């Protein structure tokens, strides 16, 4: 029985701001970063890795919070932990002193996600299965028992959750076979960062079309005339039949969002993403009513399952964009997937950020195979950045995620990448400091 001997948490930052990768109306100089958790045991063959995503400054705060979250794991028996990940999750989130910092939101929840993501990686590796397969194969009642249904009984009971999952059991094998043939559909944001020149935008849109993408997303919200010009370029390149999505990254008030989207409606966007504050449920509902048939999408900053419950109840969104590293890992993500199924809202996970594509491929596959059983109006984000730093990077072909087969949650980084980009003393950042002082 292996025992956890060490949990390290590292501040890993990549200088994406230098190339404007990740730039949008809210985040103009993002350095894609990870609060990176490594779980080690007294068995060299047993380990796990996980992270949460940030955009640079403040990642050190998240690292400290994750270190506090990880302390209770030291000395624990691995088999006992992964044998009841629901109990571990509830134990962690009920820490009353850390909980006071949230509760279940902000840095303390990001830290919970990082540590629990690593534990889920341990569990999948121990089972010799990719994370999606571990969840699909798990007995239904066991999966429901580890799912966080607290505060949700007015919309989702345990019996309903069990019934929804059992309903898909007879046809799961057929959907897995389908994904093995064709993959899970994705869209690209890589062409549309706000800091890119018109020439780069045009070139990257053409490359996306040539690579088989039928969905392309552009960032908007800084200047409406610039948005019109850039959307015209994108629509010219991708054609009238491909789907074009737009993302404002929270920068508008409600009336401004309605007016601005009205100016951009001529380009027939599928959705407007994060049109206002991620916490403004009624604001999203008002925008949705006003801009229809353009859809409203949000969720990457959805702090917990309760916020998603209210978005669904208020009929405020057309697309649910949950985030693999902001919600409390699998335990909370499954509850949001189940609610989305009940309310008929397609889940299109957010994946803009270091490593998020590696994680969300598992979530989308699990959702299709075991929960929604549908690909209608479902497409998962993909950004072509930083995958080379992962041991098992996601693979996209012809605009679709190839079904992951390696055991685990695809979260492990190459040790050389961690050594180079650890902040502030990794070789890259130390070299930057040396060059600046020379």
Residue, then its C-alpha position, 0 to 999 in steps of 0.5 A: x500500500x503506497x503512502x504519500x510522502x511528498x506533495x510539491x506545488x510549483x509556480x510555473x509561468x510561460x511568457x505568452x504576453x511577449x507574443x500577445x497569445x492569450x490577449x483579449x479585452x480584459x487580459x492584455x498581457x497574460x502570462x499563462x501560468x500553472x499552480x502545478x501539483x506533484x504527488x509523490x509516494x514511497x512507491x516510485x511507480x505511483x504518482x499524480x499531477x494536477x494544476x489550476x490555471x492563472x495568468x501570471x501575477x498572483x500565481x504565487x498566492x495560489x501556490x501557497x493556498x494549494x500547499x495548505x490544501x495538500x498538507x493533510x495528504x502527507x502520510x496518507x494511504x493512497x489506496x484509501x484516498x483514491x478508494x473514496x475520492x468523494x470523502x477526500x473532496x468533502x474533507x478538503x472543502x470542509x476545512x473551516x479555516x480555509x473555507x472562510x477565504x471563499x467559501x468555494x470560490x476564489x483562490x481557495x477553490x482554485x487551490x482545491x481544484x489543483x490538488x484534487x486534479x492531481x488526486x484524480x490523476x493518481x486514481x486514473x493512473x492506478x487504474x491504468x485508464x485515461x480519466x474519462x474511461x475511469x469515470x465511464x467505467x465507474x459504477x453509477x452509484x459510486x460516481x453519484x456518491x462522489x459528486x457534490x450535490x450540496x445546495x442542489x437538491x431543489x434542481x437535482x436529487x441523487x435519484x435523478x442523477x443516478x437515473x440520468x447516468x443509468x439511462x446512457x449505460x446501454x449505448x455507451x460503447x457505441x459512442x466510444x466507438x464513434x469517438x475512436x473513429x472521428x474524435x470530439x469536435x473542437x473550435x479554435x481560439x488561436x486565430x483570434x487573440x485581440x493583440x494580433x495584427x490583421x495580417x496574422x488574423x487573416x493568415x491564422x484563420x486560413x490555417x484553421x480552415x485548411x486544418x479542418x476547423x468549422x468553428x473559429x472564435x475571435x476576441x472582441x470588446x476593446x473597440x467596436x470599429x476594430x471588432x467590425x473590421x476583424x470580424x469582416x476579415x474572419x468571415x471572408x476567410x472562413x466563409x458564410x457556412x462556418x461558425x464564428x464565435x465572439x468573446x468579450x471577456x466580461x468587459x461590458x455592462x448589460x446595456x453596452x453588451x446588448x448594443x455592441x452585440x447588435x453592431x456585430x450581429x451582421x457577422x452572424x456569430x453563434x454566440x457572445x461569450x462572457x458579455x458581462x460580469x460572470x456573477x451577473x446571472x440576471x444580466x446574462x438573462x437580459x442579454x440573452x433575451x435581447x440578442x437572440x438568436x445569437x446565443x450567450x455563453x459563459x462559465x470559465x469564471x463560474x466559481x462553483x456549481x451553485x452559480x451554474x444552477x442559477x444560470x440554468x434556472x434563470x435561462x440565462x445561457x445557451x452554452x455552458x463553458x465550465x472550466x476544469x481548473x476553476x470548479x472543484x475538480x471532477x467532484x463538482x464538474x460532474x454535478x454541473x454536467x448533470x444539471x446541464x443535461x437536465x436543463x438542456x444546455x450544451x456543455x462547451x468547456x473553456x480551454x484557453x490556457x496552459x494545460x486546459x485542453x489536456x484536461x477538458x478533452x476528458x470532460x467532453x468525452x465523459x459528458x458525451x459518453x455517459x451524460x448528455x449522449x449528444x454532440x448537438x451544439x457541442x464543441x470544445x475549445x482548443x488553443x494551439x499553445x504550450x502543448x509541448x510542455x506536457x508528457x501526454x499532450x492532447x492531439x487534434x486532427x481535422x478539427x477534433x480531439x483525438x480520443x486520449x488513451x494514456x492512463x491519467x488526466x494528461x496533466x503531467x509536465x516535462x520536468x525540464x519545462x518545470x525547471x525552465x519556467x518555474x517562477x522566479x528562479x527557473x532558468x528562463x526567468x532567472x535569465x530574464x532578470x540577469x539580462x535586465x540587470x546587465 
